[in-house]
């Protein structure tokens, strides 16, 4: 920990700004100087990164690094509170920098307008004290964990799904890492992202704020952190509970070499290919009782051409009723993914079934289920109704 003499001083305006911190015995002037001296890296300026960044900036964290290469979209605004309506189309980093500057001009923002990947992760993270994981995909989540472990940086973790959230602190000294809890990522396409599954808009505010609290506790060295605990949040019933997470001696990221762990020595190890960990649609062939069946993929424009020609097939929408009510393709029938197995029992297996969802992930999973049911003529619409709206019928509402 940095000695008191080496910490930056507070100006008179800062003393007024942080006065409610300064009168807390657990913080005081020296604690606030530690906050000012801290360098925190946020991976993502989205749903989780927004509340984390705002509260860490308001608290006076001296340097906030932010990694993001996306632009603000209207669909972000119900949860990504760093950004406003006037920011749609702007770089998220530009929007975030302006908002943080307005919240606290004493905070220095270091933007990294790039994809966080195995080629740059260690270089970006190296000069920061703590990383805040605001990622929304498994590839970057595992990469963030492994980079933080390699550099010995604590990782204030958070994730969200529909009405539920999780938070913890991974990679701290003598504590577990993310791979101690989840050794390997799930198969591609098994778990939908927020665009597919939806998320309660205020949920990332709750989880991201918890991440900010844990970050400040780490900076100050106060309280009982979430190291060794996973906080589980369920908002429909408004319940909070935590489970114990222990370090795994055989963990490939942080385990003891004597126990066969710590096999990740660098981010260049192709055995841990972060580009292959994704929520993308799996496009492999599947086996049925009739032999190998390839699930064909077509574009939205190809589907439109086939409809215009009058081709014979059954068009099935596997989204949820609430999504169907927003927009759907004329002539389709709604069969939510969870019901596809039971609903298809009486279908004609000799006919082609063309499936679509929002972006192509759930419809591919539905196709794989139909392969197991013995269907052999299956087609998935790549990009789903998003591509249909963009390329075929822009009059349909986007969501």
C-alpha positions as CSV (number, residue, x, y, z in Angstrom):
1,X,0.0,0.0,0.0
2,X,1.3,3.5,-0.9
3,X,2.7,5.4,2.1
4,X,0.8,8.4,3.3
5,X,3.6,10.8,2.3
6,X,3.4,9.7,-1.3
7,X,-0.4,10.2,-1.7
8,X,-1.7,13.2,-3.6
9,X,-3.1,16.1,-1.6
10,X,-6.7,17.4,-1.6
11,X,-7.5,20.9,-2.7
12,X,-10.0,23.1,-0.9
13,X,-12.7,22.4,-3.5
14,X,-12.1,18.6,-3.2
15,X,-12.3,18.8,0.6
16,X,-15.8,20.4,0.2
17,X,-16.8,18.0,-2.5
18,X,-15.8,14.9,-0.5
19,X,-16.7,16.2,2.9
20,X,-19.3,13.5,3.6
21,X,-16.5,11.0,3.0
22,X,-14.0,12.8,5.2
23,X,-16.1,12.7,8.3
24,X,-16.3,8.9,8.1
25,X,-13.7,7.3,10.4
26,X,-13.2,4.5,7.9
27,X,-12.2,7.0,5.1
28,X,-11.1,10.4,6.5
29,X,-8.6,12.6,4.6
30,X,-6.0,9.8,4.1
31,X,-8.6,7.4,2.8
32,X,-9.8,10.1,0.3
33,X,-6.3,10.6,-0.8
34,X,-6.0,6.9,-1.4
35,X,-9.1,7.0,-3.6
36,X,-7.6,10.0,-5.5
37,X,-4.4,8.0,-6.0
38,X,-6.2,4.9,-7.3
39,X,-6.3,3.7,-10.9
40,X,-9.3,1.6,-11.9
41,X,-10.0,0.0,-15.2
42,X,-13.5,-0.6,-16.4
43,X,-14.1,-3.2,-19.1
44,X,-17.2,-1.8,-20.9
45,X,-19.1,1.4,-20.8
46,X,-22.5,-0.2,-20.9
47,X,-25.1,-1.4,-18.4
48,X,-22.7,-2.4,-15.6
49,X,-19.9,0.1,-16.5
50,X,-22.3,3.0,-16.3
51,X,-23.2,3.0,-12.6
52,X,-19.7,1.8,-11.7
53,X,-18.1,4.7,-13.6
54,X,-20.5,7.3,-12.3
55,X,-20.1,6.4,-8.6
56,X,-16.4,5.8,-8.8
57,X,-16.0,9.2,-10.4
58,X,-18.2,10.9,-7.9
59,X,-16.2,9.2,-5.1
60,X,-13.1,10.8,-6.5
61,X,-11.1,7.9,-8.0
62,X,-8.2,9.7,-9.6
63,X,-7.9,7.8,-12.8
64,X,-10.6,5.8,-14.6
65,X,-9.6,3.7,-17.6
66,X,-12.4,2.7,-19.9
67,X,-12.3,0.0,-22.6
68,X,-15.1,0.1,-25.2
69,X,-15.3,0.3,-29.0
70,X,-19.0,0.5,-29.5
71,X,-21.4,3.4,-30.3
72,X,-24.5,4.4,-28.3
73,X,-27.7,2.7,-29.6
74,X,-31.2,3.7,-28.7
75,X,-31.7,0.2,-27.3
76,X,-28.9,0.9,-24.7
77,X,-30.7,3.9,-23.1
78,X,-33.0,2.0,-20.7
79,X,-30.1,0.8,-18.7
80,X,-26.8,2.4,-19.8
81,X,-27.1,5.7,-17.8
82,X,-23.8,7.1,-18.8
83,X,-25.4,8.0,-22.1
84,X,-28.5,10.0,-23.2
85,X,-30.7,10.4,-26.2
86,X,-28.4,13.1,-27.7
87,X,-25.5,10.6,-27.6
88,X,-27.1,8.0,-29.9
89,X,-24.6,7.3,-32.7
90,X,-21.7,8.7,-30.7
91,X,-18.7,6.7,-29.4
92,X,-19.6,5.3,-25.9
93,X,-16.1,6.5,-24.7
94,X,-16.7,10.0,-25.9
95,X,-20.2,10.0,-24.3
96,X,-18.8,8.5,-21.0
97,X,-15.8,11.0,-20.9
98,X,-18.1,14.0,-21.2
99,X,-20.6,12.6,-18.6
100,X,-17.8,11.8,-16.1
101,X,-16.2,15.2,-16.6
102,X,-19.5,16.8,-15.7
103,X,-19.8,14.6,-12.6
104,X,-16.3,15.3,-11.4
105,X,-13.7,17.3,-13.3
106,X,-11.0,16.1,-10.9
107,X,-11.2,12.6,-12.4
108,X,-8.8,11.7,-15.3
109,X,-10.4,9.4,-17.9
110,X,-8.1,7.2,-19.9
111,X,-10.0,5.8,-22.9
112,X,-9.2,2.7,-24.8
113,X,-11.2,2.7,-28.0
114,X,-10.5,-0.9,-28.9
115,X,-11.7,-4.4,-28.5
116,X,-10.3,-5.9,-25.3
117,X,-8.6,-9.1,-26.6
118,X,-5.7,-11.4,-25.9
119,X,-3.3,-9.3,-27.8
120,X,-3.8,-6.1,-25.8
121,X,-5.3,-7.2,-22.4
122,X,-2.1,-7.3,-20.4
123,X,-0.8,-4.1,-21.8
124,X,-4.0,-2.2,-21.0
125,X,-4.5,-3.7,-17.6
126,X,-0.9,-3.6,-16.4
127,X,-0.8,0.0,-15.1
128,X,-4.2,-0.2,-13.2
129,X,-4.8,-1.3,-9.6
130,X,-8.2,-2.9,-9.9
131,X,-10.3,-4.0,-12.8
132,X,-14.1,-3.7,-12.9
133,X,-15.6,-6.4,-15.1
134,X,-18.6,-4.9,-17.0
135,X,-18.5,-7.4,-19.8
136,X,-21.5,-8.9,-21.5
137,X,-20.0,-12.0,-23.1
138,X,-18.1,-15.1,-22.0
139,X,-15.0,-14.4,-24.2
140,X,-14.2,-11.1,-22.5
141,X,-15.2,-12.3,-19.1
142,X,-12.7,-15.2,-19.1
143,X,-10.1,-13.1,-20.7
144,X,-10.5,-10.4,-18.0
145,X,-10.2,-13.0,-15.3
146,X,-7.1,-14.6,-16.8
147,X,-5.4,-11.3,-17.4
148,X,-6.1,-10.0,-13.9
149,X,-4.8,-13.3,-12.4
150,X,-1.6,-13.1,-14.4
151,X,-1.0,-9.6,-13.3
152,X,-2.1,-10.0,-9.7
153,X,-5.0,-7.5,-10.0
154,X,-8.3,-7.9,-8.1
155,X,-11.3,-8.1,-10.3
156,X,-14.6,-6.6,-9.1
157,X,-17.0,-8.9,-11.0
158,X,-20.6,-8.5,-11.9
159,X,-23.1,-10.1,-14.4
160,X,-26.8,-9.8,-15.1
161,X,-29.4,-11.9,-16.8
162,X,-33.1,-10.9,-17.1
163,X,-34.1,-10.2,-13.4
164,X,-31.0,-11.8,-11.7
165,X,-27.5,-10.6,-11.0
166,X,-24.3,-11.8,-9.5
167,X,-21.3,-10.0,-7.9
168,X,-18.0,-11.0,-6.4
169,X,-14.3,-10.1,-6.2
170,X,-12.1,-12.5,-8.0
171,X,-8.3,-12.7,-8.3
172,X,-7.5,-11.0,-5.0
173,X,-4.6,-12.3,-2.9
174,X,-5.5,-15.7,-1.4
175,X,-8.9,-15.6,-3.0
176,X,-10.5,-17.6,-5.8
177,X,-10.8,-16.5,-9.4
178,X,-13.7,-16.8,-11.8
179,X,-12.4,-20.1,-13.2
180,X,-12.4,-21.6,-9.7
181,X,-16.2,-21.2,-9.9
182,X,-16.8,-21.9,-13.6
183,X,-13.8,-23.8,-14.9
184,X,-14.8,-23.6,-18.6
185,X,-17.3,-21.5,-20.6
186,X,-20.6,-23.0,-21.7
187,X,-21.0,-24.2,-25.3
188,X,-21.5,-21.5,-27.8
189,X,-25.2,-20.4,-28.0
190,X,-26.3,-22.2,-24.8
191,X,-26.8,-19.0,-22.8
192,X,-28.4,-16.0,-24.6
193,X,-27.1,-12.5,-24.1
194,X,-29.1,-9.5,-23.0
195,X,-30.2,-8.8,-26.6
196,X,-31.7,-12.2,-26.8
197,X,-33.0,-12.7,-23.3
198,X,-33.7,-9.1,-22.2
199,X,-32.8,-7.5,-18.9
200,X,-34.6,-5.3,-16.3
201,X,-33.3,-1.9,-16.9
202,X,-32.5,-1.0,-13.3
203,X,-30.7,-4.3,-12.6
204,X,-27.3,-3.3,-13.9
205,X,-27.6,-0.2,-11.8
206,X,-27.9,-2.3,-8.7
207,X,-25.1,-4.8,-9.6
208,X,-22.8,-2.1,-11.0
209,X,-23.2,-0.1,-7.8
210,X,-22.2,-3.1,-5.8
211,X,-19.1,-3.4,-8.0
212,X,-18.3,0.2,-7.2
213,X,-18.7,-0.4,-3.5
214,X,-16.4,-3.4,-3.6
215,X,-13.8,-1.4,-5.6
216,X,-13.8,1.4,-3.0
217,X,-13.5,-1.1,-0.1
218,X,-10.4,-2.6,-1.9
219,X,-8.9,0.8,-2.3
220,X,-9.4,1.7,1.3
221,X,-8.8,-1.7,2.8
222,X,-12.0,-1.6,4.9
223,X,-14.9,-3.9,5.5
224,X,-15.5,-7.5,4.5
225,X,-15.2,-7.8,0.7
226,X,-16.9,-10.3,-1.5
227,X,-13.6,-12.2,-1.9
228,X,-14.5,-15.8,-1.5
229,X,-18.3,-15.1,-1.8
230,X,-20.6,-14.9,-4.7
231,X,-23.6,-12.6,-4.1
232,X,-26.8,-13.8,-5.8
233,X,-29.5,-11.2,-6.5
234,X,-33.0,-12.0,-7.6
235,X,-35.1,-8.9,-8.1
236,X,-38.6,-10.3,-8.6
237,X,-38.6,-11.7,-5.1
238,X,-36.0,-9.1,-4.0
239,X,-33.7,-11.6,-2.3
240,X,-30.0,-11.4,-1.7
241,X,-28.0,-14.4,-0.7
242,X,-24.3,-15.4,-0.9
243,X,-22.5,-18.6,-1.4
244,X,-19.0,-19.5,-0.5
245,X,-16.5,-19.8,-3.3
246,X,-13.2,-21.5,-2.5
247,X,-9.9,-21.4,-4.4
248,X,-9.5,-24.5,-6.5
249,X,-5.9,-25.9,-6.2
250,X,-6.3,-27.4,-9.7
251,X,-7.7,-24.1,-11.3
252,X,-6.0,-23.6,-14.7
253,X,-5.7,-19.8,-14.0
254,X,-4.8,-19.5,-10.3
255,X,-4.2,-23.0,-9.0
256,X,-1.1,-24.5,-7.5
257,X,1.2,-26.1,-10.1
258,X,1.8,-29.1,-7.7
259,X,-1.9,-29.8,-8.0
260,X,-2.0,-29.6,-11.7
261,X,-3.4,-26.1,-11.8
262,X,-2.1,-22.8,-13.2
263,X,-1.8,-24.1,-16.7
264,X,-2.6,-20.6,-18.1
265,X,0.8,-19.0,-18.2
266,X,0.1,-16.5,-21.0
267,X,-2.8,-15.2,-23.0
268,X,-1.2,-16.6,-26.2
269,X,-2.0,-20.2,-25.2
270,X,-4.1,-21.6,-28.0
271,X,-5.6,-24.2,-25.6
272,X,-7.5,-21.2,-24.1
273,X,-8.6,-19.5,-27.4
274,X,-10.7,-16.5,-26.2
275,X,-11.8,-15.8,-29.8
276,X,-13.6,-19.2,-29.8
277,X,-15.6,-18.4,-26.6
278,X,-18.7,-16.7,-27.7
279,X,-22.4,-16.5,-27.6
280,X,-22.5,-16.8,-31.4
281,X,-24.8,-19.2,-33.2
282,X,-23.2,-22.6,-33.5
283,X,-23.3,-23.7,-37.1
284,X,-22.2,-27.3,-36.9
285,X,-24.0,-30.3,-38.3
286,X,-26.0,-32.5,-35.9
287,X,-26.7,-36.2,-35.9
288,X,-30.2,-37.6,-36.0
289,X,-31.5,-41.2,-36.2
290,X,-31.5,-40.8,-40.0
291,X,-27.8,-39.9,-40.2
292,X,-26.0,-36.6,-40.3
293,X,-28.2,-33.7,-40.8
294,X,-26.8,-30.3,-41.7
295,X,-28.8,-27.3,-40.4
296,X,-28.7,-24.9,-43.3
297,X,-28.5,-21.2,-42.8
298,X,-30.0,-18.5,-45.0
299,X,-30.0,-14.7,-44.9
300,X,-33.1,-12.6,-44.4
301,X,-33.1,-11.5,-48.0
302,X,-32.9,-15.2,-49.1
303,X,-35.9,-15.9,-47.0
304,X,-37.8,-13.0,-48.5
305,X,-37.0,-14.3,-52.0
306,X,-38.2,-17.7,-51.1
307,X,-41.5,-16.3,-49.7
308,X,-42.0,-14.3,-52.9
309,X,-41.4,-17.4,-55.0
310,X,-44.0,-19.3,-53.0
311,X,-41.6,-22.0,-51.9
312,X,-43.1,-24.7,-49.6
313,X,-41.9,-24.6,-46.0
314,X,-43.2,-24.0,-42.5
315,X,-41.9,-20.7,-41.0
316,X,-41.6,-20.8,-37.2
317,X,-40.8,-18.0,-34.8
318,X,-39.2,-19.4,-31.6
319,X,-39.2,-16.1,-29.6
320,X,-41.4,-15.3,-26.7
321,X,-45.0,-13.9,-27.0
322,X,-43.9,-10.4,-25.8
323,X,-41.4,-10.3,-28.7
324,X,-43.9,-11.5,-31.2
325,X,-46.2,-8.7,-30.2
326,X,-43.4,-6.1,-31.0
327,X,-42.8,-7.4,-34.5
328,X,-43.0,-10.7,-36.5
329,X,-42.7,-11.9,-40.1
330,X,-46.0,-12.3,-41.9
331,X,-47.0,-15.9,-42.4
332,X,-44.9,-17.3,-39.5
333,X,-46.3,-19.1,-36.5
334,X,-45.2,-18.6,-32.9
335,X,-43.7,-21.6,-31.1
336,X,-41.5,-20.4,-28.2
337,X,-38.2,-22.3,-27.9
338,X,-39.2,-23.9,-24.5
339,X,-42.2,-25.6,-26.2
340,X,-40.6,-26.6,-29.5
341,X,-40.1,-30.3,-28.4
342,X,-43.7,-30.9,-27.4
343,X,-45.2,-28.8,-30.2
344,X,-43.3,-30.5,-33.0
345,X,-44.5,-34.0,-32.2
346,X,-47.3,-33.9,-34.7
347,X,-45.5,-31.9,-37.4
348,X,-44.9,-33.4,-40.9
349,X,-41.2,-34.4,-40.8
350,X,-41.0,-34.5,-44.6
351,X,-41.6,-30.7,-44.9
352,X,-38.8,-28.1,-44.5
353,X,-39.0,-26.1,-41.3
354,X,-37.5,-22.6,-41.4
355,X,-36.8,-21.1,-38.0
356,X,-36.0,-17.6,-36.8
357,X,-35.7,-15.7,-33.5
358,X,-34.3,-12.2,-32.8
359,X,-30.7,-12.8,-33.9
360,X,-30.3,-16.4,-34.8
361,X,-29.1,-18.0,-31.5
362,X,-32.4,-19.5,-30.2
363,X,-33.5,-20.6,-33.6
364,X,-30.4,-22.6,-34.0
365,X,-31.0,-24.3,-30.7
366,X,-34.5,-25.0,-31.8
367,X,-33.2,-26.6,-35.0
368,X,-30.8,-28.8,-33.0
369,X,-33.8,-30.0,-30.9
370,X,-35.7,-30.8,-34.0
371,X,-32.8,-32.8,-35.3
372,X,-33.0,-34.9,-32.2
373,X,-36.7,-35.3,-32.9
374,X,-35.9,-36.8,-36.4
375,X,-36.4,-33.7,-38.6
376,X,-34.1,-33.7,-41.6
377,X,-35.0,-30.5,-43.5
378,X,-34.1,-27.6,-41.3
379,X,-33.1,-24.0,-42.1
380,X,-32.1,-21.3,-39.7
381,X,-32.4,-17.6,-40.6
382,X,-29.1,-15.9,-39.8
383,X,-29.5,-12.7,-37.9
384,X,-33.2,-13.4,-37.2
385,X,-35.8,-10.7,-37.3
386,X,-33.0,-8.1,-36.7
387,X,-31.7,-8.8,-40.2
388,X,-35.2,-9.0,-41.6
389,X,-35.9,-5.5,-40.3
390,X,-32.6,-4.1,-41.5
391,X,-32.5,-5.8,-44.9
392,X,-36.1,-6.6,-45.9
393,X,-38.8,-4.6,-44.0
394,X,-37.5,-1.5,-42.3
395,X,-41.1,-0.5,-41.4
396,X,-41.0,-3.1,-38.5
397,X,-40.1,-1.7,-35.1
398,X,-36.6,-2.5,-33.8
399,X,-36.0,-3.7,-30.2
